[in-house]
Amino acid sequence: MAISLHELSPFVHLCGEFRIQPGFRRPPWLISSHHFLHVFRGEGYYQVGERTFRLGPGDLLLIPPGTLTRSWNPFAVAMQYHSLHVDLQYRGDYETLPITFPEDNPANQARVHAAPPTSPVLRLPLKTSLAGQDWVGELFARIVRETAEKRPGFELATKAALLELLLFLHRGSVGETAGKGPSVEAIQRAVRFLEANVARPLELRDIAGAVHLSPVYFGRLFRTATGLTPMAYLRGLRMDRARRLLREEELTVAQVADAVGFPDPYHFSRVFRQQTGLPPSRYRELARDPAWPGLPTAEAWRGGYDSFAGVSFYSIPPREES
């Protein structure tokens, strides 16, 4: 039986800050609850079910409960991220529940906390790109801090922050999947305009003008539909093209910067390093190595099961009352 969204009561039973070191590869595992991770430095790969995601700064990934997952980092720097393990309803018995299960079998699947059906349906995308939206990282950090400090009312504080995150993801997903209409068509035209004008110096009013909308209204509409501000979306397009040019073309860093709308190569290098954890020249060197960033070979998975190390904070057991 479906529950109302009014009845949704998310609970974080594990959270913290983690890192995947260069060269790390982890064989498949399962988790019992929803796992949200938000990357703030470096890059890495996650295979969630049949889909593989390359993650970088600003990316938010959701691993649904009971989904076979792998992760690896073929890059030169650690991927750092905030991590939340969340049940959409409190289930209890968290003290004895393992964080992860090393294999997919009926006994482990029986311990998975499936998401409750809701009415209306709660839509949560697997991957959301949120580069430039610092509030998301601050939201994750707030949950970790509240959980660690366990001040009076921390249970309410973490639940409020989780609901804010779920609302943002749900509205963004609904906006992306809504039926055709003037607003959706305007966003599609704006995306095509940005893709065709990556190298131009653009401001919000230029993008809004291309689809004949006011900057304020367009900015709000674009963020609702994509989860990103128009300028953050443009920056992501520029970084994607810069990575491709560095991998495939014989251009100087200054030429690459100019080709993706950065007349100042030093500014480009700073932004590129913030997004990837590497300066452009080092990225090019690694990207042209045939072994990088390909998928791990079968041999690479034979190193055994690696459990979490350095787990930071549990939200259970609760703080002791004085």
C-alpha positions, -999 to +999 in steps of 0.1 A: +000+000+000+014+034-010+020+060+017+015+098+012+045+120+009+032+136+041+042+103+059+077+102+045+102+104+074+138+099+062+164+088+086+202+089+082+219+059+099+254+065+086+271+096+073+306+110+070+334+122+046+352+095+026+378+092-001+386+067-028+424+067-032+441+065-066+442+029-079+414+018-056+391-009-070+362-024-051+344-057-061+306-057-062+287-050-030+251-043-018+238-018+006+206-020+027+194+016+023+196+045-001+232+058-005+237+094-015+272+107-022+282+142-032+317+146-047+337+177-039+371+169-052+387+145-077+371+119-099+361+083-099+338+056-114+307+039-100+289+011-117+253+010-103+235-020-116+240-020-154+249+017-156+284+032-152+289+068-140+320+089-141+318+113-112+336+146-106+332+177-084+296+187-079+281+154-090+255+137-067+249+100-071+221+079-056+227+041-052+193+025-045+190-002-019+198-037-030+216-026-062+249-044-070+276-017-071+313-013-079+336+016-076+371+024-088+395+054-091+420+052-121+429+088-117+460+105-100+442+121-071+417+108-045+380+113-050+366+129-019+329+129-011+303+133+016+282+101+021+247+095+035+231+062+041+194+069+044+161+050+050+130+068+038+113+054+069+129+045+102+134+007+103+153+001+136+179-025+144+206-004+129+232-014+155+234-049+140+228-040+104+261-042+083+269-012+062+274-032+031+270-069+020+299-084-001+277-105-023+242-109-039+224-138-023+189-143-009+200-139+027+215-105+020+186-094-002+163-101+027+181-075+047+176-048+021+152-019+031+132-014-001+119+021-006+082+024+004+058+031-025+045+067-023+016+086-037+024+107-056+055+088-067+088+101-053+112+105-083+149+105-075+174+105-103+205+083-100+230+111-110+226+148-108+252+174-118+253+202-093+286+220-101+287+255-088+258+249-063+277+251-031+246+249-010+244+211-017+278+205-003+269+226+027+237+206+032+257+173+033+283+189+056+255+201+079+240+166+082+275+152+090+281+179+116+247+175+133+251+138+134+286+140+149+279+166+175+244+153+185+232+185+200+196+187+213+172+182+184+199+168+159+173+142+148+151+170+136+179+189+120+191+159+100+155+150+089+149+186+078+180+187+057+172+153+041+137+165+032+153+196+016+175+173-005+147+150-015+125+179-025+152+194-047+159+161-064+122+152-069+113+186-084+143+185-107+133+150-119+097+159-124+108+190-144+130+168-167+103+142-173+073+166-177+053+166-209+061+189-238+051+225-234+064+260-238+086+259-207+101+225-216+107+237-252+124+269-239+148+248-218+156+226-248+163+256-270+185+271-243+205+239-240+210+238-278+221+275-277+246+268-249+260+237-267+265+258-299+280+288-281+304+272-256+333+294-268+314+327-266+315+350-235+280+346-223+260+360-194+226+350-181+208+378-200+223+365-233+210+329-227+176+342-215+174+365-245+180+336-269+148+320-257+129+353-252+124+351-215+134+375-186+167+365-169+151+360-135+122+338-147+145+319-171+171+312-144+144+298-120+129+277-148+162+263-159+173+253-124+139+236-118+143+216-150+180+206-148+191+211-112+217+236-123+219+273-129+224+282-165+260+294-159+268+262-139+254+242-169+276+262-193+307+257-171+300+219-172+298+220-210+330+239-212+349+215-189+336+185-209+348+201-242+381+210-226+387+174-215+379+162-250+403+187-266+431+179-242+426+142-249+422+143-287+437+175-301+473+189-304+464+223-288+482+243-262+465+249-229+459+285-239+443+274-272+420+250-253+411+277-229+401+301-257+382+273-275+360+268-244+353+305-236+381+313-212+402+342-227+425+340-196+443+307-196+453+311-159+416+314-150+409+284-171+436+263-154+423+273-119+387+263-128+398+231-145+418+221-115+389+228-092+367+206-113+390+177-119+417+179-092+444+181-119+460+209-139+452+207-177+487+196-187+487+167-161+452+157-172+464+155-209+494+134-199+472+109-180+443+109-204+466+098-233+478+068-214+460+038-230+453+023-196+435+055-183+406+058-175+394+024-188+374+000-169+392-024-145+401-057-160+387-090-146+421-095-130+418-062-111+387-075-093+405-104-077+420-084-048+392-095-024+364-076-007+374-042+008+352-030+036+348+007+045+377+022+064+376+053+085+338+054+090+331+088+105+298+091+122+268+070+130+235+087+138+228+057+160+231+048+188+216+082+200+235+105+223+234+097+260+210+119+280+227+139+308 
